[in-house]
């Protein structure tokens, strides 16, 4: 009987001790409540004690959390054009007590508060910028401004905004089609302009080449005629000097050339007087 009583006392003591101990992990923060009121906040990892039954502990994740938008949000730029923005926010709890007081420690409520803050900042920033600036020109600057603004508001609920990132900034389908058509028309205009410029340059090059060709041919013909004239002059001079030594032989040679040109074909017909000078050397050859 005594042994059973002793065993029961040991079990009760064990339960009391176990219910009075709790461990705070290095990835957690803890709040100790006593009758519903916050009496202590544990931010360092370790083993802690609490009063059983009277006190209870609630744990919160201290790691960096991610809030990712489920659907792209629509915003209006300074040009009154709609853009679809897909983003995510990195945040973590830095003041556990304030976090509990502001959103009752509910992560869903904290996400709603952060989403409202980020969306409000986005509307302000996008409303002051053009489509080009929000898509590529000032994207990094916009993200840093949003992070700073969201962090200021998030501190009121005990949360730090570590980073805000725009994953994608797109134009709505109807706007995209209009932009693509305008881009296509602009590219066609540039292409036509380049073709016109290229055609004009090709015509210029072709005209210049034709002009140079005509100049080269003219110079070549001039030089050829000059050389030919000089050759004919030299030939004439040589003939003259040669035939001047024997005029009779020159006359005989010229007559042979005439006979050769006149009697090339058997069907050729010549009408001449019998005593014509043309047959002078033929007549003399018969006498010889």
C-alpha positions, 0 to 999 in steps of 0.5 A, spaced: 500 500 500 505 504 501 509 502 495 503 504 491 502 511 494 509 512 493 509 511 486 502 515 485 506 521 488 512 520 483 507 520 477 504 526 480 511 530 481 513 528 474 507 530 471 507 537 475 515 538 473 513 536 466 508 541 465 512 546 468 517 545 463 517 548 456 523 548 451 523 554 446 527 552 439 532 557 436 527 558 430 521 560 435 519 565 440 514 564 445 509 568 450 508 566 457 500 567 459 498 568 466 490 567 466 490 570 459 495 576 460 502 576 457 507 576 463 513 574 459 516 573 452 522 568 451 526 570 445 532 566 446 532 558 445 533 554 451 529 550 457 524 555 461 519 554 467 512 556 468 507 555 473 502 549 471 495 550 470 496 558 471 500 559 466 500 557 458 505 558 453 504 560 445 510 559 440 511 563 434 515 562 428 521 567 428 524 564 421 523 568 414 516 567 411 513 568 404 507 571 402 506 570 395 500 573 391 495 568 388 493 572 382 496 578 379 494 584 381 491 590 376 494 597 377 494 603 373 500 607 371 501 614 370 499 613 362 492 610 365 494 604 362 493 597 366 498 592 368 498 586 372 503 585 377 505 578 380 509 579 387 512 576 393 514 579 400 519 576 405 517 577 412 518 575 419 516 577 426 521 581 430 516 583 436 512 577 438 508 581 444 506 587 439 505 581 433 500 578 438 497 584 440 496 587 433 493 581 430 492 576 435 498 572 433 494 570 427 499 569 421 493 570 416 491 576 419 498 579 418 498 577 411 492 581 410 495 587 413 502 586 409 498 585 402 494 591 404 500 595 405 504 593 399 498 594 394 497 601 397 504 602 396 504 599 389 498 603 387 502 610 389 508 608 385 505 605 379 501 611 379 507 616 378 510 612 373 510 610 365 509 602 363 516 602 361 519 605 367 515 599 371 516 594 367 524 595 366 526 602 367 525 603 375 523 596 377 529 595 382 527 602 385 520 601 385 521 594 389 526 598 394 521 603 395 515 598 397 520 594 401 521 601 406 514 603 406 511 596 407 516 595 413 514 602 416 507 600 417 509 592 418 513 595 424 506 597 427 504 589 428 511 587 430 513 585 423 519 586 419 519 586 411 525 583 409 524 584 401 519 585 396 520 582 389 516 583 383 516 577 379 512 579 373 509 585 370 505 584 364 500 588 360 493 585 360 491 581 354 488 587 350 493 592 351 498 587 349 495 586 343 495 593 342 502 594 344 504 588 339 501 591 333 504 598 334 511 595 335 510 591 329 508 597 325 514 601 327 518 595 325 515 595 319 516 602 318 523 601 320 524 596 315 521 599 309 526 605 311 532 601 311 530 598 304 529 605 301 535 607 304 539 600 301 535 601 294 538 608 294 545 606 296 545 600 291 542 605 285 548 610 287 553 604 287 550 601 280 550 608 277 557 610 279 560 603 277 556 604 270 559 611 270 566 608 271 565 603 266 563 608 261 570 612 263 574 606 263 571 603 256 572 610 253 579 611 255 581 604 253 578 605 246 581 612 246 588 608 247 586 603 242 585 608 237 591 611 238 595 605 238 592 603 232 593 610 229 600 610 231 601 602 228 597 604 221 602 610 221 608 606 222 606 601 217 604 606 212 611 609 213 614 603 212 610 601 206 612 608 203 619 607 204 619 600 201 615 602 195 618 608 194 625 604 192 621 601 186 614 604 184 613 599 179 613 593 184 608 597 188 603 598 183 604 591 181 603 589 188 596 593 189 594 590 182 595 583 185 591 585 192 585 588 187 585 582 183 585 578 190 579 581 192 575 581 186 576 574 184 574 571 191 568 567 188 567 564 181 560 567 181 563 574 181 561 578 175 565 584 173 563 589 167 570 592 164 572 594 157 578 590 154 583 595 154 582 597 162 588 599 166 585 594 171 588 588 167 594 591 165 599 586 169 594 580 166 596 582 159 603 583 160 604 577 163 601 573 157 606 577 153 611 574 157 
